[in-house]
Each structure stands twice: as C-alpha cells, then as structure tokens.
Amino acid sequence: MSKHITYSLLSLFLFCFSHSYAQDTLKQVFRPRLGLGTGVMTYYGEVQNYQKNFTPTVNRIGGLAYVNAPISKMFNVEFSATYAKIASNERTIKRSYNFESRIRMGTVMLYYNFYPLFQEHRSSFHPFIGMGFSSFEFLSKTDRYDELGNEYFYWSDGSIMSLDENDPLASTEAVPLTRDYTYETDLRELNEDNLGKYREQSLAVPLSIGVEWHMSPRWDFRIATTYNFTFTDLIDNVSPAGTGIRKGDEKNDRLLFTYVSLSYDLKFGKNNDEEYPDLMDEEGIPLFAEWDPNDFDKDGIIDALDDCPATPLEALVDTNGCPIDTDEDGVPDYYDDEPGTKFGSYVNEYGVTITEEDFIEHARLYYDSTGYEQPFEEFRTEVVMNKERTKSYPRASKTKSGLTYVILVGKERKDVTVNDLHKFLGYNDYSTMMKGDTVYYTLGSYSSIEEAVAAKNSLEDKGVDVTEIGRNSGNGETLFSVDEEVIEKVERVNLQEGREGPNYSEPEQVYRVQLGAFRTKVDTDELYPGLDVVYGASDKDNINRYYTGSFKTFEEATEYQKELKKKGFDKTFIVAYEQQKRVTLVEAGVEEDKLPANYSETTELTTFVEDRDTNQVTQEDVGVDMSKVKYRVQLAYSKEEIPVEIVDILYNIKRIKPVKGKDGSTTYYSQEYNTAEERDKAIKEFEKYELENLVPIIEYNGEFYTEDAFDKKFR
C-alpha cells in the first residue's frame, strides 16, 4: 500500500479513537477488537479462466487484519488491511492471455448488526451487513517468458511454441515450450496499448455480508464475504482502450473476498464487562437513539441503551436493562426458585441451594453408574452451576419445565375458617395448592405472565377480589408472589397490544368427584397419592372436603369415578356446581337412568354434610400392606451443618438417603433392605464406623418409624 494511503487511513483511525476519548458523556472508553483472518480473493473481469464464459476465475489465498469497534448497539466501525493475489489464465480459440496481480487494500467499513431480530432467542450467531470505502493498490504482471527466457507463442492447434505461428521459420525452427507460471513481466511497463504509466491505485466501494459467532465473552469467530466494486478496469490490463486481445468491455473489474477470521475483544476502559460504548450527546442520549428508539423487551430501557435487550416481561431490570439478581447467586429474581439464597451458597440452575445431602446423593449416583470413586470435592465442583453472569436470559414461561402463573383468589393457614371460597368450585379451572400449613386458592394456569395479568383484569372486571398473581415453580413446593411492579408493566403492554383474558362472566356447570370430608385438614399426599386434589370448605359447617377432577358432563365424571375405584378409592361420589352454587344432580340435569343407585334428591345435600364421618378414611380402614414395608438403618441425625468427618463416613457407606424434617433437621438413612434380618446384618457392618446412633427403622408409605412406634400404630 502506498504511503499516502497508509497515512490517510491511520489518520482517520486516530481521529475516531481520539473522538471517543473526547466525549465528556461517553459511557465508557474505546473498546476495540483485533482480528486476523484468511480467505480467497476472486477476480471478476474480462479475462476468463481456461475457457470462454467461465467465471469466477482461479483464486488465490489472502489474509487480512482488522480493528473493529462498536459505536452503538447496532453499528460497528472497522478498519482493515487485506493482502491477496489474483490470477487468471485464458486459453481459448479467441484469446490466449494471462495475468497475476498482487492486491493490497485498506478499508473502512460501517457494519449493521441484525441484533433486534435475534434478541428474543438470544442466539450466539449474529448476522451483519456492511458498506464502506476502500483504497487499494494492484501490481499486475503476465507470464510471457519461460525460465530460459523464451517468449511464449500460442498456436491455433493449442500448442505453445518458441516462434509465432505465422513466422516463415515457424515450420522448421519453432520448438514446443512449457509454461513455468512465473509472472515476470510488468503489464504497465510493457505499455502495449500506449496507455502510459497509468496509476496502479484505485478506489472501491465494498459491500459485505456475514455472520459472527460469539464463542466467549472475548473471542468471536466470523465468516463473511465482501464484494468490491472497483473504480478501475485496468487490473487485468484489458480495457476499452486496449487493442487486439486486450480489447475489453465497459465494465470495471470487481473483486470478491470470502474469508474466516478470529477476533479478540481487548475490553480496556471502565465498566467494560457488560456494556457497549454508546456515544452520548450532551443530554446523555445515544447518538443513534433517534434512528432506533425501540424498546424490544418493553422494560423501559430503549434498545440503544439496553445491555440485555431481550429480557422477559416478568423480569425487573436495572438501569442497564438487565434482570435484577437480589441475592447475587447468578440466577435472576424472575427465574429464582429461592430468592433469598445465602450469599456464597452453591445453587443449581434454578437458584436453589445445593445442600451437603445433594452432594452426597450426586456422589452416590456417580459411583453407582461408573464404579469410579472420585474425591468428594470433585463431586462438589461437578454439580455447581456456572456462576459467570451472561446476557442469555431464559424466558421462564417457555424454558423452565412446569412453571406456571395462577390467579390467587384466597389463602388461609391451618385451622382458619374459609369464607365463601367454596363458591369457586363452580369454576372449571379452580384449583388449590397446599404448601406447608397454607392453602392457596387459585384460578387458571397460564404459561406466561401476559396471559395471567389479562385473566386477572378480566376477573376484577367481574367483581372477583383477586389477591395476587402467583408464580408456581413447577416443583410442587414453592409458590411466589409476582411483584406488583411487574404486573403494572405487563398491564401497560397488554393494553398497548390489546390482549384480553378468558371470559369468566358465566362460570360453566362443573362436575367434580368428592373424595372425602373431614373435621380437620388431612395430608392429601398420604391419603390420595397421585391425585390432583382440590380442597374446599364451607363457611356453614366448617367441614374440610376434598375433590378431584373437573368435568363438563356427568358422563365424564362417572368414567373418572370408575377409574378411581379401580385404584382403591371406593368411597367417592359425584357432586355438581352451577353458577358458583352447589346443586343436586337432578337440578344439574342428570337423567334419571344415569343417577347412582339408591339416589335420593331430598337427602343428597344433607348427605353431602352428614357423610363426613363415614367418608373419613382412618388408618384402621387402610390396614398394613406388608409389601410396602421397607427396612433401613438410621445412620446419623443432625440439626446443624453435618460435620466433615460424618460426611466422609457416609460417602464411604454410599447409597445414603437424606430426609429433611419439619424442624429443619436432617436424618440420614441407609439403603433399603427386603428383610429385617438383612438390615440387622448391615447394622453389625456399620458398627466399624463408630457412628453414635445406629437405629433399626421401618419405612412405610414414605414415613419412617422405629420398630416400637410402628407396632404401636399398626399392630
């Protein structure tokens, strides 16, 4: 490249660099990426390769180096230097001509990244287009002589000879030659067309398209192609001004450079871990904000300022547009199943603390599957999530298995009378959740916060007192309230986009199957395992009733009741609700021939209350199923952090079952045994570990008993 071209490009680069520093309101200092690449330069012009109408021509490998710097979220400026060779060898009936040219090119490009189109999916692949300005130098030569200095003459029969075909001595003196493909003759110096010493520099307008793969926070891989529309037709020395075989058309020569590259982000300056250097005006507004004022994720931060431009609506964000992580566990609040994690704790991908018991269980499973005994600390490392904060935030409603949003219409703690909540049994999508000692009464189940908020507003329009919107983690153990600020944000978006919730104006007729009625609340997981149980209580008699299923027809409810009887739930009956009111089956329109045997409309509602005692399932009714009895050994019990020495012992024993108690304690049990004899034999083996409390245990229906306690309760 000529000196003046080099100086010009360097001056432009330094100007942009210094301008970035000169901005008083610059968000951060210059942040360049240095890249190196290699590719193939392709020539498009009059000289074709080997045969007529064959394009593109033979290419040569080239290389490039570049400096790339962002000036906004969507725009990057790049300065590059490219070196490559092009060559073409035409051997046709019409013409025999060849050339090679060395291309040295300096380019400044403005790239546009199609960032907004890929924000929702947070892809690591970012396509881009670019346009710019190039100044290049070409040095074109031809292969005119062989290695001995003999000039080539191309004969019509396809041979290459030492004399012209029309030379009088050709028939006797001419000898065959072989090309050495050494381009030794400068075409400009040859001046066969009397063009003089024309400039071997020119300009070009490059258009580029490609895609970048963000391999890591620092490294990017690029594949791209740049088509250069040059301002010269002399690269091949064939032009309209030429004569003979050098007579060309009116089109300028073009160059295509296709390449791959690897770039490194220098990231020097302040706050460069998570921010792009957006140039600001005097009022702190990005220079490109007027061009792109959109807020893709509607979090109140325009895309030009948004460092995380694809956060879901349920996420509260900071001033940079990134989800807030209050407990700093690496999992944003909107996605965190344990929002108050103790600082420094190990968490899984959902923000839940990984306990020592989890590590032990992981170690046990690993040993069972591989047979390889790994050190405990290695297991600890394996199960801990990668805590490096990224900008690829998941959409909770679409990514996390089982997560739903529900409308809370009431909640109560143990032994608190329910006031009129039983009326919601008339809604087809009414459900209850029993979490610890609290019962949550809900309507609906929605995969997105947008749907839940629309449903909430619809219910409130109908006069329903909505307590809040809940986020069910999907693991059946936690239910979190959605922040009011989030709800307000979603309401604004719903209003803008015209979203409407379900029509709750006329609750449909609903049939349910009553499982039982009790004076006090019962453990439904124990009494009705595997069933989706709905809890309901009346403010009239304070009886706790439990239902399952929700059906639009009596026939559907009947079929489901038959399935329940096959599973052993034989003390059930069907009830009907209409417009939030309990009605008899006759009032619900059930035909006489379909009514249960010995059905009496006059006693149905009375029976609904008075049968509570006969419907109550006691342990005497159930009895003991010896096939469900398992034998274990209690190895250790702790209310505090388990000592390291105990962990080591348990790890050596393997196949440990830790069980959390309601008081926060943890009991560690051995593997299960089929007989008491096997268990007692294991106890003798465990004595060598000098554990303090080796207790024989009987497990039944998920509960753990000492032998005395089991005999007292069941025998």
C-alpha positions in Angstrom: 0.0 0.0 0.0 1.3 3.4 -0.8 2.5 5.7 1.9 -0.2 8.3 1.5 -2.9 5.7 1.6 -1.5 4.3 4.8 -1.2 7.7 6.4 -4.8 8.6 5.4 -6.3 5.5 6.9 -4.1 5.9 10.1 -5.2 9.5 10.5 -8.9 8.5 10.2 -8.5 5.8 12.7 -6.7 8.0 15.2 -9.3 10.7 14.7 -12.2 8.3 15.6 -10.1 7.0 18.5 -9.4 10.4 19.9 -13.0 11.5 19.4 -14.2 8.6 21.5 -12.0 9.8 24.3 -13.1 13.5 23.9 -16.7 12.8 24.6 -17.5 14.1 28.1 -20.5 11.9 28.4 -19.1 8.8 26.9 -20.4 5.8 28.6 -17.1 4.0 28.5 -13.8 4.4 26.7 -12.8 2.9 23.4 -13.3 -0.9 23.2 -11.7 -2.4 20.1 -11.5 -5.9 18.9 -8.4 -7.1 17.0 -8.9 -9.7 14.3 -6.9 -11.9 11.9 -8.4 -13.8 9.0 -7.6 -15.7 5.9 -9.7 -16.2 2.7 -9.9 -16.4 -1.0 -9.8 -13.4 -3.4 -11.9 -13.8 -6.5 -11.5 -11.7 -9.7 -14.4 -10.8 -12.0 -13.4 -9.2 -15.3 -12.7 -9.7 -18.9 -10.1 -12.4 -18.6 -11.6 -15.8 -18.1 -10.1 -18.9 -16.9 -9.1 -21.5 -19.5 -12.3 -21.4 -21.5 -14.9 -19.0 -22.7 -17.6 -17.9 -20.3 -16.0 -19.5 -17.2 -16.4 -17.4 -14.1 -15.4 -16.9 -11.4 -11.7 -17.2 -12.2 -8.9 -19.0 -10.3 -8.5 -17.6 -6.8 -5.5 -17.1 -4.6 -5.3 -17.3 -0.8 -5.1 -14.0 1.0 -5.1 -12.6 4.6 -6.4 -9.6 6.5 -6.1 -7.9 9.8 -8.6 -5.5 11.3 -9.6 -3.4 14.2 -13.3 -3.3 15.0 -15.0 -1.1 17.5 -18.7 -0.7 18.4 -20.2 2.8 18.3 -23.7 1.7 19.3 -25.7 -1.5 19.9 -26.3 -2.0 16.2 -23.4 -0.2 14.5 -19.7 -1.1 14.4 -16.8 0.7 12.6 -13.9 -1.4 11.2 -10.5 -0.6 9.8 -8.9 -3.4 7.9 -5.9 -4.2 5.7 -6.0 -7.0 3.1 -3.3 -8.7 1.1 -4.1 -11.2 -1.6 -3.2 -12.4 -5.1 -5.5 -13.0 -8.1 -4.7 -14.7 -11.3 -6.4 -15.8 -14.5 -5.3 -17.8 -17.4 -7.4 -17.7 -20.5 -6.7 -20.2 -23.3 -9.4 -20.2 -25.9 -9.7 -20.1 -29.6 -10.3 -16.4 -29.5 -7.6 -15.4 -27.0 -4.6 -16.6 -25.1 -3.9 -14.3 -22.3 -2.8 -14.5 -18.6 -2.1 -12.2 -15.7 -1.4 -12.2 -12.0 -2.0 -9.2 -9.7 -1.0 -8.6 -6.1 -3.7 -6.7 -4.2 -3.0 -4.5 -1.2 -6.2 -2.9 0.2 -7.1 -0.7 3.1 -10.8 -0.4 4.0 -13.0 1.4 6.5 -16.5 -0.2 6.9 -19.6 0.6 8.8 -21.4 -2.6 9.9 -25.0 -3.0 10.9 -25.8 -6.0 13.2 -29.2 -7.5 12.9 -29.3 -7.5 16.7 -33.1 -6.8 17.3 -34.2 -9.7 15.1 -32.4 -12.2 17.3 -32.9 -10.7 20.7 -35.8 -13.0 21.8 -33.8 -16.1 21.2 -30.5 -14.7 22.4 -28.6 -16.5 19.6 -24.8 -16.6 19.7 -24.8 -16.1 15.9 -25.2 -12.5 14.8 -25.6 -11.8 11.1 -24.5 -8.4 9.8 -24.2 -6.3 6.6 -21.7 -3.6 5.9 -20.7 -0.9 3.5 -17.6 1.2 3.3 -14.8 2.7 1.3 -11.6 1.1 0.1 -8.3 2.2 -1.3 -6.2 -0.4 -3.0 -3.1 -1.0 -4.9 -2.6 -3.6 -7.6 0.6 -4.8 -9.4 -0.3 -6.8 -12.4 2.2 -9.0 -14.3 2.0 -11.6 -17.1 3.8 -14.8 -17.7 5.5 -14.0 -21.1 8.7 -16.0 -20.9 9.8 -19.4 -19.7 12.6 -20.0 -17.3 15.1 -19.8 -20.1 13.9 -16.5 -21.4 11.9 -17.9 -24.4 8.8 -16.0 -25.3 5.5 -17.9 -25.5 3.5 -18.1 -28.7 0.2 -19.7 -28.7 -0.7 -21.6 -31.8 -4.2 -22.4 -33.1 -3.7 -26.1 -32.5 -3.4 -25.5 -28.8 0.3 -25.8 -28.5 2.8 -23.2 -27.1 5.8 -22.7 -29.4 9.0 -20.5 -29.4 8.0 -18.7 -32.7 4.8 -17.1 -33.9 2.7 -19.4 -36.0 2.9 -17.0 -39.0 6.7 -16.7 -38.8 8.4 -18.0 -42.0 10.7 -20.1 -39.9 8.0 -21.5 -37.7 7.7 -24.8 -39.5 11.3 -25.6 -39.2 12.7 -23.6 -36.2 9.8 -23.4 -33.7 10.1 -25.8 -30.7 7.5 -26.6 -28.1 7.6 -24.7 -24.8 6.1 -25.3 -21.4 4.8 -22.5 -19.3 6.5 -22.0 -15.9 3.7 -19.9 -14.5 6.1 -17.3 -13.3 4.6 -13.9 -13.8 7.7 -11.9 -14.6 6.6 -9.1 -17.0 5.0 -5.9 -15.6 2.0 -5.1 -17.8 2.1 -1.4 -17.2 5.8 -1.2 -18.1 5.1 -3.3 -21.2 2.7 -0.5 -22.4 1.4 -2.5 -25.4 -1.7 -0.3 -25.7 0.2 3.0 -25.3 -1.7 3.8 -22.0 1.4 5.1 -20.5 2.2 4.6 -16.8 -1.3 4.6 -15.5 -1.9 4.7 -11.8 -1.9 1.3 -10.1 -4.0 2.6 -7.3 -7.8 2.9 -7.3 -10.8 3.1 -5.0 -13.6 0.7 -4.4 -17.0 0.5 -2.6 -17.1 -2.7 -0.6 -20.4 -4.4 0.3 -20.2 -7.1 3.0 -22.4 -9.8 4.5 -21.6 -12.3 7.1 -22.2 -13.8 10.5 -20.3 -13.7 13.7 -20.3 -16.5 16.4 -19.7 -15.2 19.9 -17.7 -18.1 21.2 -17.0 -16.5 24.5 -17.1 -13.0 26.1 -13.7 -12.3 24.5 -13.5 -14.4 21.3 -15.6 -14.1 18.1 -15.5 -16.2 15.0 -16.5 -14.6 11.7 -17.3 -15.9 8.3 -18.1 -13.2 5.7 -17.7 -12.2 2.1 -17.0 -8.7 0.7 -17.8 -7.7 -2.9 -15.7 -4.7 -4.1 -17.0 -2.5 -6.8 -13.8 -1.0 -8.1 -13.3 2.3 -10.0 -10.8 0.7 -12.5 -10.8 -1.6 -15.4 -7.0 -2.0 -15.6 -6.3 -4.7 -13.0 -6.1 -7.2 -15.8 -4.7 -4.7 -18.4 -7.8 -5.3 -20.5 -10.0 -2.3 -21.1 -12.0 -0.5 -23.9 -8.7 1.4 -24.7 -6.9 -1.8 -25.5 -6.2 -3.4 -28.8 -6.4 -6.9 -30.1 -6.7 -9.5 -27.3 -6.6 -6.6 -24.8 -9.8 -5.0 -26.0 -12.3 -5.2 -23.2 -15.8 -4.1 -22.3 -17.1 -1.0 -20.4 -17.4 -2.8 -17.1 -14.9 -2.2 -14.3 -13.1 -5.1 -12.7 -14.6 -6.5 -9.4 -13.0 -8.3 -6.5 -14.7 -10.7 -4.1 -13.0 -11.7 -0.9 -14.5 -14.5 1.2 -12.9 -15.2 4.5 -13.0 -16.5 8.0 -11.5 -14.7 11.0 -10.9 -14.8 14.7 -11.1 -11.6 16.8 -10.2 -10.8 20.4 -12.0 -8.2 22.5 -9.4 -6.0 24.3 -12.1 -4.7 26.8 -10.0 -1.9 28.3 -11.6 1.0 30.0 -14.2 1.3 32.7 -17.2 -0.9 33.3 -16.4 -2.9 30.2 -17.6 -6.3 31.4 -21.1 -5.8 30.4 -21.5 -2.6 28.4 -21.1 -1.4 24.9 -19.6 2.1 24.4 -22.6 4.0 23.3 -21.7 7.5 22.2 -23.9 10.1 24.0 -24.9 13.6 23.2 -24.8 16.4 25.7 -28.0 15.2 27.3 -26.9 11.7 27.7 -28.9 10.3 24.8 -27.1 7.9 22.4 -26.2 9.4 19.1 -28.2 6.6 17.3 -31.2 6.7 19.6 -33.2 8.8 17.1 -32.5 6.2 14.5 -33.6 3.3 16.8 -35.9 4.4 19.7 -37.5 1.0 20.0 -37.7 -0.9 23.3 -37.9 -4.5 22.1 -38.5 -6.1 25.5 -40.6 -3.3 26.8 -38.6 -2.9 30.0 -38.4 0.9 29.8 -34.9 0.9 28.5 -34.6 1.6 24.8 -32.6 -0.8 22.8 -29.8 1.7 22.2 -29.2 1.7 26.0 -30.3 -1.8 26.8 -27.4 -4.2 27.7 -29.9 -7.1 27.9 -32.4 -6.2 25.2 -34.4 -9.5 25.4 -35.5 -9.8 29.0 -39.0 -11.3 29.5 -41.8 -9.1 30.9 -41.7 -10.8 34.3 -38.2 -9.6 34.9 -37.5 -6.4 36.9 -34.4 -4.8 35.4 -31.7 -2.4 36.5 -30.8 0.9 34.8 -28.9 -1.1 32.1 -31.9 -3.2 31.3 -30.5 -6.4 32.8 -32.6 -8.6 35.2 -32.1 -7.9 38.9 -30.4 -10.6 40.9 -31.1 -9.6 44.5 -29.3 -12.5 46.2 -26.4 -12.4 43.8 -26.5 -16.2 43.1 -26.2 -15.8 39.4 -29.9 -16.5 38.8 -32.2 -13.5 38.1 -35.0 -12.9 40.5 -37.8 -13.7 38.0 -36.3 -17.1 37.5 -35.1 -17.8 41.0 -37.0 -20.5 42.9 -35.1 -19.5 46.1 -35.0 -15.7 46.0 -33.2 -15.3 49.4 -30.2 -17.6 48.9 -27.5 -17.1 51.5 -24.6 -15.3 49.8 -21.8 -17.7 48.7 -24.0 -20.7 48.6 -23.8 -23.2 45.8 -27.0 -23.2 43.7 -28.4 -25.1 40.8 -29.7 -23.6 37.6 -33.0 -22.5 39.3 -31.2 -20.7 42.1 -31.9 -23.4 44.8 -29.2 -24.1 47.3 -27.3 -27.3 46.8 -27.1 -29.0 50.2 -24.5 -31.4 51.5 -27.1 -34.1 51.1 -27.4 -33.3 47.4 -23.6 -33.6 47.0 -23.7 -36.9 48.7 -26.6 -38.2 46.6 -24.8 -37.0 43.5 -21.7 -38.8 44.6 -23.7 -42.0 45.2 -25.3 -41.9 41.8 -22.0 -41.3 40.1 -20.4 -44.2 41.9 -23.3 -46.4 41.0 -23.2 -45.6 37.3 -19.4 -45.6 36.8 -17.9 -47.6 39.7 -15.2 -45.0 39.9 -14.5 -43.5 43.3 -14.0 -39.7 42.9 -12.8 -37.3 45.7 -15.7 -35.5 47.4 -14.5 -32.1 46.3 -14.6 -33.1 42.7 -18.3 -34.0 43.1 -18.9 -30.6 44.6 -17.5 -28.9 41.6 -19.4 -31.0 39.1 -22.9 -30.2 40.5 -22.4 -26.4 41.0 -23.7 -24.3 38.2 -21.5 -21.9 36.2 -21.9 -18.7 38.1 -20.5 -16.4 35.4 -23.2 -13.9 34.6 -24.3 -14.0 31.0 -26.7 -12.0 28.8 -28.5 -15.0 27.6 -31.5 -14.8 30.0 -34.1 -17.6 29.7 -37.8 -16.9 29.2 -39.2 -18.5 32.3 -42.6 -19.4 30.9 -41.1 -21.1 27.8 -37.9 -22.6 29.1 -38.5 -23.9 32.6 -40.3 -27.1 32.9 -43.6 -26.9 34.8 -43.5 -23.2 35.6 -47.0 -21.6 35.5 -48.8 -18.5 36.7 -52.0 -18.6 38.6 -54.6 -16.1 39.9 -54.8 -16.2 43.7 -58.3 -15.6 45.0 -57.6 -16.5 48.6 -55.3 -18.2 51.0 -55.5 -19.4 54.6 -53.4 -21.1 57.2 -54.2 -24.2 59.2 -57.5 -24.3 61.1 -58.7 -20.9 59.8 -62.3 -20.9 58.6 -62.7 -20.3 54.8 -65.2 -17.6 53.9 -67.1 -18.3 50.8 -64.1 -19.7 48.9 -66.0 -22.9 48.2 -68.1 -20.9 45.7 -65.2 -21.0 43.2 -65.7 -24.8 42.9 -68.2 -23.7 40.2 -65.3 -22.5 38.0 -63.9 -25.2 35.8 -60.3 -24.0 36.3 -60.5 -23.7 40.1 -57.7 -25.4 42.0 -56.0 -25.4 45.3 -52.4 -25.8 46.4 -51.4 -26.9 49.9 -47.9 -25.6 50.6 -46.8 -26.3 54.2 -49.5 -25.1 56.5 -51.1 -22.7 54.0 -53.8 -23.4 51.4 -53.8 -21.3 48.2 -57.0 -21.0 46.2 -56.3 -20.3 42.6 -58.0 -19.9 39.2 -56.4 -20.7 35.9 -52.9 -22.0 35.0 -51.0 -19.8 32.5 -47.7 -20.3 30.7 -46.9 -16.6 30.5 -47.3 -13.6 32.8 -49.0 -11.7 30.0 -51.9 -14.3 30.0 -52.1 -14.3 33.8 -52.4 -10.5 34.0 -55.0 -10.4 31.3 -57.0 -13.0 33.2 -56.6 -11.1 36.5 -58.0 -7.9 34.9 -61.0 -9.9 33.5 -61.8 -11.3 36.9 -61.6 -8.0 38.6 -64.0 -6.5 36.0 -66.5 -9.2 37.0 -66.2 -8.2 40.7 -63.9 -11.0 41.8 -61.5 -10.0 44.6 -58.1 -11.1 43.3 -55.5 -11.4 46.0 -52.4 -11.5 43.7 -50.7 -13.4 40.9 -48.6 -16.4 41.9 -45.7 -18.0 40.2 -45.6 -21.7 40.7 -42.1 -23.0 40.5 -43.2 -26.3 39.0 -41.6 -28.4 41.6 -44.8 -28.6 43.7 -43.1 -27.0 46.7 -43.0 -23.2 46.2 -45.4 -20.5 45.2 -44.0 -17.0 44.8 -46.0 -13.7 44.5 -45.3 -11.8 41.3 -44.1 -8.3 42.1 -46.7 -5.5 41.7 -44.2 -3.5 39.6 -44.0 -6.4 37.2 -47.8 -6.6 37.0 -48.1 -2.9 36.2 -45.5 -3.2 33.5 -47.3 -6.1 31.9 -50.7 -4.3 32.2 -49.3 -1.4 30.1 -48.0 -3.8 27.5 -51.3 -5.8 27.4 -53.2 -2.5 26.9 -50.9 -1.5 24.1 -51.2 -4.8 22.4 -54.9 -5.4 23.1 -54.6 -8.7 25.0 -57.8 -10.0 26.6 -58.2 -12.6 29.3 -60.6 -15.5 29.4 -64.3 -14.8 29.8 -65.3 -15.5 33.5 -68.7 -13.9 33.3 -70.6 -17.2 33.3 -69.0 -20.0 35.2 -69.7 -23.2 33.4 -71.6 -26.1 35.0 -69.0 -28.3 36.7 -69.0 -31.9 37.9 -66.4 -33.0 40.5 -65.7 -36.2 42.4 -65.7 -35.8 46.2 -63.0 -38.0 47.8 -63.7 -37.3 51.4 -64.9 -35.0 54.1 -63.1 -34.4 57.5 -63.4 -32.3 60.6 -59.8 -31.3 60.3 -57.3 -30.9 57.4 -55.6 -34.0 56.3 -52.4 -34.9 54.4 -53.8 -35.4 50.9 -50.5 -36.7 49.6 -50.8 -39.6 52.1 -54.5 -40.3 51.6 -54.8 -39.7 47.9 -51.3 -40.3 46.4 -51.0 -39.4 42.7 -54.3 -37.4 42.6 -54.7 -33.8 41.8 -56.7 -32.8 44.9 -58.8 -29.7 45.2 -59.6 -28.5 48.8 -62.8 -26.8 49.7 -64.5 -25.8 52.9 -67.9 -24.3 53.7 -68.4 -21.3 56.0 -71.6 -23.0 57.2 -70.3 -26.2 58.8 -66.5 -25.8 58.6 -66.2 -29.3 57.1 -63.0 -29.9 55.1 -63.9 -31.6 51.8 -61.5 -32.8 49.1 -62.3 -33.2 45.4 -60.6 -34.3 42.3 -61.3 -33.7 38.6 -63.3 -31.0 36.8 -65.7 -32.2 34.1 -68.3 -30.5 31.9 -70.5 -33.6 31.7 -71.8 -36.1 34.2 -70.7 -39.0 31.9 -67.1 -37.8 32.0 -67.2 -37.6 35.8 -68.7 -41.1 36.0 -65.9 -42.6 33.9 -63.3 -40.9 36.1 -65.0 -42.2 39.2 -64.7 -45.7 37.8 -61.0 -45.3 37.3 -60.7 -44.1 40.9 -62.5 -47.2 42.2 -60.0 -49.4 40.3 -57.2 -47.6 42.2 -58.8 -48.3 45.6 -60.7 -45.0 46.1 -64.2 -46.5 46.5 -65.8 -44.0 48.9 -66.4 -41.3 46.4 -69.4 -39.7 44.9 -70.1 -37.1 42.2 -71.2 -33.5 43.0 -72.4 -30.7 40.8 -71.9 -26.9 40.7 -73.8 -24.4 38.7 -73.1 -20.6 38.7 -71.0 -20.9 41.8 -73.6 -22.8 43.7 -73.8 -26.4 44.9 -76.8 -28.1 43.3 -78.2 -31.6 43.2 -77.6 -34.0 40.3 -81.2 -33.7 39.3 -81.0 -29.9 39.4 -77.9 -30.2 37.2 -80.0 -32.0 34.6 -78.7 -35.6 35.1 -81.1 -38.1 33.6 -82.8 -40.5 36.0 -81.4 -43.6 34.4 -77.9 -42.3 34.9 -78.3 -41.4 38.6 -76.3 -43.6 41.1 -78.2 -46.5 42.8 -80.3 -45.6 45.8 -80.0 -41.9 44.9 -82.3 -39.5 46.7 -82.5 -35.9 45.7 -84.0 -34.9 49.1 -81.1 -36.3 51.0 -78.2 -35.6 48.6 -77.3 -32.2 50.0 -77.8 -33.4 53.6 -75.7 -36.5 52.9 -73.1 -34.2 51.5 -72.5 -32.9 55.0 -73.5 -35.8 57.3 -71.5 -38.5 55.5 -68.3 -36.8 56.6 -67.7 -39.5 59.3 -68.3 -42.4 57.0 -66.2 -40.9 54.3 -63.3 -40.2 56.6 -60.6 -42.7 55.9 -58.8 -43.8 59.0 -55.7 -45.9 59.4 -57.8 -48.8 60.6 -59.6 -48.8 57.3 -56.4 -48.9 55.4 -54.6 -51.6 57.4 -51.0 -52.6 56.8 -49.8 -53.8 53.3 -46.6 -55.7 54.2 -45.5 -55.5 50.5 -44.9 -51.8 51.1 -42.8 -52.3 54.3 -39.1 -51.5 53.8 -36.2 -51.9 56.3 -33.5 -49.3 56.8 -30.9 -48.2 59.3 -30.7 -44.7 60.8 -27.1 -43.7 60.4 -27.0 -40.1 61.6 -29.2 -37.2 62.8 -28.3 -33.5 62.8 -30.0 -30.2 63.2 -26.8 -28.3 62.3 -24.3 -28.5 59.4 -23.2 -32.0 59.1 -19.6 -32.5 60.3 -16.9 -33.2 57.7 -15.9 -36.4 59.3 -19.5 -37.7 59.2 -19.7 -36.7 55.5 -16.6 -38.8 54.8 -18.1 -41.8 56.6 -21.4 -41.5 54.8 -19.6 -41.1 51.5 -17.8 -44.4 52.2 -21.0 -46.2 53.0 -22.7 -44.9 49.8 -26.4 -45.2 48.8 -27.4 -42.8 51.5 -31.0 -41.4 51.8 -31.1 -38.0 53.5 -34.5 -36.9 54.7 -35.4 -33.3 55.9 -37.5 -32.9 59.0 -40.1 -30.2 59.6 -37.9 -28.7 62.3 -35.0 -28.2 59.8 -33.2 -31.3 60.9 -31.7 -34.0 58.6 -31.8 -37.7 59.2 -29.5 -40.0 57.1 -30.8 -43.5 56.4 -29.1 -46.4 54.8 -30.3 -48.2 51.6 -33.5 -50.2 51.9 -33.5 -54.0 52.8 -36.1 -56.5 52.0 -36.0 -58.2 55.4 -35.3 -57.3 59.0 -32.5 -60.0 59.0 -30.7 -58.2 56.2 -31.0 -54.9 58.0 -29.7 -56.3 61.3 -26.7 -57.8 59.4 -25.9 -54.4 57.9 -26.0 -52.8 61.4 -23.2 -55.1 62.5 -21.1 -54.0 59.5 -21.8 -50.3 60.2 -20.5 -50.6 63.8 -17.0 -50.4 62.5 -17.6 -46.7 61.6 -18.3 -45.9 65.3 -21.4 -43.9 64.5 -23.3 -42.8 67.6 -26.9 -43.7 66.7 -27.5 -46.8 64.7 -31.3 -47.3 64.9 -33.3 -50.1 63.1 -36.0 -48.3 61.1 -39.2 -49.4 59.3 -40.3 -47.3 56.3 -44.0 -47.5 55.4 -45.8 -45.2 52.8 -42.9 -42.8 52.9 -42.9 -42.4 56.7 -40.1 -43.6 59.0 -40.8 -45.4 62.3 -38.8 -47.1 65.0 -40.0 -50.7 65.5 -41.8 -49.8 68.7 -43.5 -46.8 67.1 -44.6 -49.0 64.1 -46.0 -51.7 66.3 -47.9 -49.2 68.5 -49.5 -47.5 65.4 -50.2 -50.5 63.2 -50.1 -53.7 65.2 
